[in-house]
Amino acid sequence: MDAAPIPAAQLAAKARTPFPGESQDYRLARQALLAEEIEFRRHMTRVAAQRQALPEGPVVAKNYRFKDENGAELGLIDLFGDKQTLVTYFWMFGPQRERPCPMCTNWLGAVNGNAADIKQRVALKILGRSPVERQLAFAQERGWRDLDFVQTVGDDYARDLGLINPDGSENPALVVFRLDGDEARLFWASEMTREMADPGQDPRDAPDIASLWSMLDLTPEGRGGDWYPKLSY
């Protein structure tokens, strides 16, 4: 039986500010914040364990088709390769867009830096409605070398997941599948919709999958209320 965790406030009391000259107000506030950070870490660990313990998800019965960078038409099962888990990200780069979504681009840039490591554990595919050649051309422009882009053949996948809006615009989707014999099952999909956003905040998952925002959250200015990344500066 695991021992009970030490209270967060007790652990936080062990911290020391690395530079001299702090005020008492700073130390007390920083110590209180550290206790909350410890509790947050513990909550994230519990959420991850709860996610990993999900029961079997539904079998993906529809024969969705995809096209890889070699021009081969594949089924969902084929995207797993030799892995048991498949992580997919549907990005907003449909044929109606001249350029892809800046937010999707920002996120994929960060994922590219970790993709070689991620693919040691799971399959990772980036799905888009634009021709795969068009996606690869943009990836080359950005210097992305470790992401595998796949074109959705037809719009069944995007429409079934509710990713195409009535005006033709798109929504992104992070979806994880698990292999079960010769079938693919849904393991987890982001279900935090725009309607679930808290007042004054953009919709986002928890934990936030975008390292951009996690980094800015460490700063006194924070992520701001009206700033978003661009494709170029």
N, C-alpha and C positions, 0 to 999 in steps of 0.2 A: 504494500500500500504506500502510495506516495505521501511524503510529508506535506503538511499544510504550508502554503507559501507564506513567506514573511510579509507582514503588512507593508504596503507600498510606502507609507509615511516613514516607517522605520528604515527602510532601504534608502529613501531619499535623504535622510539625515546624514548619511555617510558621504554625500557629495561635497566637493570643494570647487570653488570657482578658480580657474587656472591663472587668473591675473589678480594681483593684489589691489587693494583700495576699494573693494565693494562696500556699498552702504548696507545697513541692516535691512532696509526695505527691499533692496535687490535680493539679498540672500534668502529672506523669508519668502518672497514671491517666487524666486527660482526654485526653492525647495518644494513649495506647494505645487508648482508646475511639474516638477520632476515626479512627484507622487502620482499626478494625473497621467503623465507619460508612461509610467510603469503600469498603471491600471489599463491604459489604452493598449499597450503591448500585450497584456494578458488577455484582454478582450479580443484582440485580433487573432491570437492563438486559438482561443475557444471557437471563434467563427470559422477559422480554417479547418479545425477538427470537425466541426459540425458539417461543413461543406463536404469534406472527404468521407464522411459517414452517411451521405445521402443513399437511400435505397436505389435499386435499379430504376433508371429513367425509361421513358418509352422507346420502343424500337422505331428507328427512322425507316418507315415502310416505303416511302416514295423513292423512286429511282432518279434522284437528282444527278444531273450530268455536269461535268466540268471539263475544262481544257487547260492542259499544263503548258509550260514554256516550250515544249517540244512539239506542240500541236496535237498531242494524243488526247483523245476523249476518255475521261475516267468517270467512275462512279465514286460515291462518298467513301466506300470501303477502300478504294485504291489510294485515297489520300493519306491513309494511315502509314503506308509503307511497311516497315518492320516494327512499328510501335503499337502499343495497346491503347494509347491515348492520342487524340487529335485535338489540337487547339486551333481554332479558326478565328480570323478577324475579317469581317466584311467592311471594307472601307468605302467611303463616299467618293467614288471616281467612276460614275456611270458615263455612258456615251454622251449624255446631254451636257456634261461638264467640260469646259475648256481646260480647266486645271483641277486637280483633286482638292478635297477639303483640307484647309490648313491645319485643323486640329488632328485629323487622321494622319496627316503627313508628319506632324510633330511627334505623335505617339509612335508611329512606325519607325521614325528615325532613332528613337530611344530603344525600341525593341530590336532593331537591326544590330545594335551594339552588343546585345545579349543573345542573338538568335543562334549563333553557333553553339553556345552552351545549352540553351533551351532544347535544341534539337538532339542533344545527347540523351535526353530523358523522354521527350514526347515529339510527335510530329507537329509542325507549325506551318500553317498555310494561310496566306493572305488572299481573300476572295474579292473579286470585283466584277462589275458588269461590263466594264470596258474590255475590248480585245486584249488578250494577254500581252500581245506585242506592245500595245500602248502603255500598259502598266509597267512593263520591263523597261521601256524607254525612259519613263519618269524615274524609275529606280536607279537607272544608270546615271541620270542627271544628278540625282541626290547622292550618288556614291554608295548606295545600298548594295552590298554584295552577299549578304547571308539570309535574305528573305526570299521565300518561294511564293511566287504569284500565280494565281489560278483564276481563270475566267469562268464565271457561271454561264452555262449554256442555257439560254432562255431565262425567263424571269421567275420560274416556279419557286426556286429557293428563296429569292428576295421577297416575293409576294407572300409566300406562306409564313415567313417570319415577320411580316408586317414592316418591311424595310423600305417599301416604295410608297411615298405619300401621294394623295390625290393629284397634287400639282406636278408630280414627276420627280420631285426631289427625293433624297434618300436619307436613311438613318444608318448609323453604324451598328455592328453587332459582334459581340465577343461570345463565342459558343464553344463549349468543350464537349467532345464526343468520346465514348469509350467503346472499344471493340468487344463484342460478345460472340465468339465463334465466327460465323460468317455474316453476322449482322452488326450494325452500328446502333448504339443507344445514345440518347442524350444523357450527358452527365450533369452539365450545368450550363445555364445561359444567363446572361445579365438580364434581370427583369425589372431594374429600376427605371421606370419610364419617366418622361418629363413631368407627368402629373404628380410624381412622388417627390419632386424637389422641394426643399424647404424654402420658405419665403426669402427673397433676396439672394438666392443661390442658384447657380447653374445646376442642371441635373448632372449627377455623377454617381459612380459606384463607390462602395466602401469595402475595402480600402481603395483609394483613388489609384487607378491604374496608370495615370499619367505622371511620370517623374517630374515633368515641368512644374506642375502645381505642388507636388510634395516638396520640391526644392524651394519654391517661392513661399510656401507656408512657414519656412524656417526664418524668414526675413521680417523686419519690422513693418515693411510695406505690405506684406502678404501678396496674395494673387491679384488683388485689385478688383474693381467692379466693372470695368469697361475696357480692359486690355486683353487681347487675344493674339496668339502667334500668327505670323504671316508666312507666306511661302518664300519671301525675300525681303531684305531690309536695305 
